[in-house]
Amino acid sequence: MESSKEKGNEQNAYYLALKEVKEIGLFSFALEEKREEHLISQATQMLTAFSIFSASILMALPVLLQYTSVCRIALLKWTKAVFVPLIISLCLSILAQWRYRYDGMKDIEEIKKHVYKNIESFSAEYSFNEFWGMQIAPIHKSIMRNNNKRVVFVKISMFCFLISILILVLASFFLRR
């Protein structure tokens, strides 16, 4: 038979564990929110790079067509080849910035009803820590899932942007001939 001291130690360990889980959970949640902000910021920077790059090409195109002896048809084909991955990059950057739906917490009325309905199980602080964890876990998972989508979109967008730059560099070599 367990003594009350052993039972108290188990409860203290359980309380301490839940308290630490709560703290680690808060930290992890904050990191995921920062990750979301950084991914959206990076997508915004990709849009800026897209704008500058495409404006430069569109400004240079009429000058090249009018004042150089480069074959116009070849120049226009290379320009189209540059813009295909560039437009894909633009679309993916926009998708990365999209405000995706995510799970939210119950509203205050639902929380109050749940706590009042189960008031006997909320006799100690660890009960509230456990309830808090049950509330925040689905939110955390949904934000993480959305951020993982954003990472894919940003990476592919950057890759497409780099392909556009590579095509432009190749075009500059082939059009000189």
N, C-alpha and C positions, 0 to 999 in steps of 0.2 A: 504494500500500500504506500502510495506517495505521501510524503509529508507536505505540510502546507508551505514549508520553506522551499522544497523542490518545485512545487507548483508555482510559487511566486517567482522563482528564478526562470522558469519556463515562460511565464507571462512577461517578465522583464525582457527576456531574450526576444520574444515575439514582438513586443512593443518596439524594442531597439531596431530589430530587423525591418519592421514596417516603416519606422521613422527614416532609416537609411534608404530604403527603397523609394520613399517619397522624395528625399533629397536628390537621389540619383535620377529619378524620373523627372524632376523639375529641371535638372541640369541638362538631361538628354533632350527634353522638350525645347528648352531655350536654344540648344545647339541646332535643332531641326528648324526652328524659326529663323535663326541666323542663316542657315543654309538656304532656306527659301528666299530670303532677302538677297543673298549673294547671287543666286542663280537668276533671279529676275533682273538684278543689276547687270549681270554678264550678258543676258539677252538684250538688254537695252544698249549696251556697248556694241553688241553685234549689229544692231539696227543702225547705230551711228556709223560704224565702219562701212556697212552696206551703203548708206546714203552718200558718204564721201567717195567711196570707190566708184559707185555707179555714176555719180555726178561728174567725177573726173573723166570717166570713159565717155560719157555723153558730151562733155565739153570738148574733148580731144577729137572725137569722131568727125565733126564737120571740118575742123582744121586739116585733119589728115586727108579727108576726101577732096578738099579743095586745093591744098598746097603741096601735095606729094604725088609722086608717080606710082604709088601703090595701087594695085588692081582693086577697084571699088568693090567688085563682087566678092573677092577674097576677104577684103577688110570687113565687109558686112557679115559674111559667114563666120569669121572669127569673133566678131562682136556678139553675134547670136550665141555662139558656143560659150562665150564668157558669161552671158546673162542667164543661161539656163540654170547652172548650179547657183548662181547669185540669187535668182528668184526663189529657188528652193531654200537657200539659206535664210532669206527674208521671211518666208512662210514659217520655217521652223523656229526662228527667233520670236515671231509673234506667238506661236503656240507655246513656247517656253514661258512667255509672260502671262499667258492666260490665267485667269483666276478660276481654278478648278474648284468644284464642289468638294467639301470635306465634311466629315462628321463633326458635330458640335456637342457641347455639353447640354445636359438637360437644363431647362429654364429653372429659375428660382422656385417657382411654384411646384414643379415636379420634384425637385430636390426636397423641399419642405415636406411635401406629402410622404415621400419615401422615408425620410428621417422620422417623422411623427408616427407613421405606420409601424416602423421597426424600432421604435425608441428604446426598447429593452436591449437591443443589440448594440446600441450606441452608448454604452455605459462608461467607456474609457476612450482616451485619445486615440489609441491604436485602431479602434473601430472607425473613427473618422478618417484616419490615414488610409485604411483599407478601402473605404468608400471613395475617397479621393482618387486612389489608384484606378478603381473601376470606372470612374468618370473620365479620367484623362487618357487612358489607354487607347480607346478607339480614335480619339482626336489625333493623338500622336501617330498612330498607324496610318491614318488617312493623309496627314500632312507629309509623312515620310513617303507614302506611295505617290503622291503628287510630285514631290521633289525628285523622286527617281525618274518620273516621266520627263520632268524639266531637264534633268541631266542628259538624258538621251537626246532630247531635242537640241540642246545647246551644243553637244558634241558633234552631232551630225551637221548642224548649222555651220559650225567652225570648219568642219571638214569640207563642206561644199564651198565655203568662202575661199579656203585654201586652193581648192580645185580651180576656182575662177581665176585666182592669181596665177596659178600654174599655166592655165590656158592662155592668159594674157602674155606671160613671159614667152611661151612657145610661139604665140602669134607674132611677137616682135622679132623673133629669129626667122620665122618662115616668110614673113612679109618683106623682109629686107632683100630677099633674093630677086 
